[in-house]
Amino acid sequence: MNTVGIICGIILGLAGALCLVRIVRGPTMLDRTVATDVFVAITIAAVGVEAAVGRSTTTVPVLLALALVAFLGSVSIARFAARDSGPPSSQERP
């Protein structure tokens, strides 16, 4: 199980590094948002792997909190981007 944990850690570390590159170099705000969402998902996976390797269930609240923060962040950015780039809503029409 230790070898699998090390391999998963290496893969998740590489994926996290690539996400950080996209966050820094992303040309648009939406690229950075997607990269941040993927980075949080990778962090959740890394915490899950650590919980599986360590055989502990105490990290479940951390996983739930990270998932909630990621979801709320993605939804708020999507609403903000949709308001800026979409057609005017029916309330704004004369």
DACORBEL-V500053 format. One line per field, one symbol per residue. ss: DSSP state (~ for helix, > for strand, _ for the rest). burial: + if it has 9 or more other ideal C-beta (glycine too) atoms within 8 Angstrom, else -. Layout:
ss->???
burial->???
This chain:
ss->_~~~~~~~~~~~~~~~~~~~~~~~~___~~~~~~~~~~~~~~~~~~~~~~~~~~_____~~~~~~~~~~~~~~~~~~~~~~~~~~_________
burial->----+--++--+--++--++-++--+----+++++++++++++++++++++++-----+---+--++-++--++--++--+-------------
